[in-house]
Amino acid sequence: QVQVVESGGGVVHPGGSLRLSCVVSGTIFSMTRMHWYRQSPGKQRELVASIKPDDRTNYADSVKGRFTISRDSAKNTASLQMNSLNVEDTAVYYCNAESEYTGLNYFGKGTQVTVSS
């Protein structure tokens, strides 16, 4: 059974930083693409950042230059370093594990990020 567990959310002032982490179990991590999504109230869930097993990354235009996604295969972990946060970044952030082997993907329960002065 695949499990995806996020951590690291919280409240931060505009301009601040947060680091989100996601631990995955029950899948072959070396064959798993990792994604971070976010959803704000009244908005659709949007893809923020992705990282493939070969460490190639992609970012939404709204976070390019501010967010960095990374992965640690030894710990089955993906992280999202978020810098220069602004109020528009306020959302629930979800980690998603996508198996390149089965094509299935799995979401965690999410972690709240609030940017407020």
C-alpha positions in Angstrom: 0.0 0.0 0.0 1.4 3.4 -1.1 1.5 6.1 1.6 2.3 9.7 1.0 2.8 12.0 4.0 3.5 15.7 3.9 5.0 17.9 6.6 6.4 21.4 7.1 3.5 23.7 6.5 2.8 26.7 8.7 2.3 30.4 8.9 4.9 32.8 7.5 5.1 36.5 6.8 5.4 37.8 3.2 8.9 37.4 2.0 9.6 34.5 4.3 10.5 30.9 3.5 9.2 27.4 4.3 10.3 23.9 3.4 7.8 21.2 2.8 8.8 17.5 2.9 7.0 14.4 1.7 7.8 10.8 2.6 6.7 8.0 0.3 6.4 4.3 1.1 5.1 1.3 -0.7 6.4 2.2 -4.1 9.7 1.9 -6.0 11.0 5.4 -5.4 13.5 5.2 -8.2 10.6 4.8 -10.6 8.4 7.4 -9.1 7.9 11.0 -10.3 7.2 13.4 -7.4 4.9 16.4 -7.7 3.7 19.2 -5.5 0.2 20.6 -6.0 -1.6 23.3 -4.2 -5.2 24.4 -3.8 -6.6 27.7 -2.5 -10.2 28.1 -1.5 -12.5 28.4 -4.5 -9.7 27.5 -6.9 -8.7 24.4 -8.8 -5.8 22.3 -7.6 -2.7 23.4 -9.6 0.6 21.7 -10.3 3.4 23.7 -8.7 6.5 21.6 -9.3 7.6 18.2 -10.5 10.8 16.1 -10.3 11.5 13.0 -12.3 13.7 10.1 -11.1 16.6 11.5 -13.1 16.2 14.8 -11.2 14.7 16.8 -14.1 12.4 19.4 -12.8 9.5 21.6 -13.9 7.8 24.5 -12.3 4.7 26.6 -12.7 5.5 30.0 -14.0 4.1 31.6 -10.8 6.8 29.9 -8.6 9.8 29.8 -11.0 12.9 31.3 -9.3 11.3 31.1 -5.9 10.5 27.4 -5.3 12.9 24.5 -5.6 11.9 20.9 -5.7 14.3 18.1 -4.8 14.4 14.4 -3.9 16.4 12.2 -1.7 16.3 8.6 -2.9 18.0 7.3 0.2 15.1 8.6 2.3 12.3 8.2 -0.2 11.7 11.9 0.3 10.8 14.8 -1.9 11.0 18.4 -0.7 9.8 21.8 -1.7 11.9 24.8 -0.7 9.7 27.9 -0.9 11.4 31.3 -0.7 10.0 34.9 -1.2 6.6 33.7 -0.3 3.6 36.0 -0.9 0.0 36.0 0.1 -0.9 34.4 -3.2 1.0 31.3 -2.2 -1.4 30.6 0.6 -2.9 27.2 0.0 -3.1 23.6 1.0 0.0 21.9 -0.5 -0.3 18.3 -1.6 2.5 15.9 -2.5 1.8 13.4 -5.3 3.7 10.3 -6.1 3.3 9.0 -9.7 4.6 5.6 -10.5 6.3 5.3 -13.9 5.9 1.6 -13.5 2.1 1.3 -13.0 0.9 4.8 -14.1 -0.9 5.2 -10.8 -0.6 8.2 -8.6 -1.2 8.9 -5.0 -1.9 12.1 -3.0 -1.1 12.9 0.5 -3.6 14.6 2.8 -2.0 18.0 2.4 -0.3 20.6 4.6 -1.5 24.1 5.0 0.7 27.0 4.1 -0.5 30.5 5.1 1.4 33.7 4.1 0.1 36.6 6.1 1.3 39.8 7.6 
